[in-house]
């Protein structure tokens, strides 16, 4: 699943995100969602989240849906 719908993204999910600094290269960073930062129901570039390690990025892929 891609992370464009807020309803698909929940705290505790393992996801790949693209950090702001990696937007040009598209480098993915794996992590676990701590907080959802996007308030709208959908976003064309992915829902913005804060990972448990504190990094902030947009979800590009949901790795496991518990």
C-alpha positions in Angstrom: 0.0 0.0 0.0 1.1 3.5 -0.6 0.7 6.0 2.2 -1.6 8.6 0.5 -4.7 7.9 2.6 -4.6 9.0 6.2 -6.9 6.1 7.2 -4.3 3.6 6.1 -1.5 5.0 8.3 -1.6 4.4 12.0 0.9 4.7 14.9 2.9 1.5 15.3 3.0 0.6 11.6 6.4 -0.1 9.9 6.7 2.1 6.9 9.1 3.5 4.3 9.2 7.3 4.3 11.0 9.9 2.1 12.6 12.5 4.3 12.7 16.2 3.2 16.4 16.0 2.5 15.9 12.9 0.3 13.1 14.2 -1.9 15.4 14.8 -4.9 17.0 11.3 -4.7 13.9 9.4 -3.5 15.9 7.6 -0.9 13.6 5.6 1.4 14.1 5.4 5.2 12.5 2.6 7.1 10.8 3.3 10.5 7.9 2.9 12.8 5.2 5.6 12.9 4.9 7.5 16.1 2.6 10.5 15.1 0.6 11.5 12.1 1.3 15.1 11.1 -1.0 15.5 8.0 -4.5 16.5 9.0 -6.2 16.1 5.7 -7.8 12.7 4.6 -5.4 12.3 1.7 -2.2 13.8 0.3 -0.8 13.3 -3.2 2.8 13.0 -2.0 2.0 10.8 1.0 0.9 11.4 4.6 3.5 13.2 6.7 4.5 11.3 9.8 7.0 11.4 12.7 8.9 8.2 13.2 9.8 6.8 16.6 13.4 7.9 16.2 12.2 11.5 15.6 12.7 11.8 11.9 9.8 13.4 9.8 8.9 12.3 6.3 6.1 11.4 3.9 5.0 7.8 3.8 5.7 6.2 0.4 5.1 2.6 1.4 3.4 0.7 4.2 5.4 -2.4 4.9 3.2 -4.3 7.4 -0.5 -3.6 8.2 -1.2 -5.0 11.7 
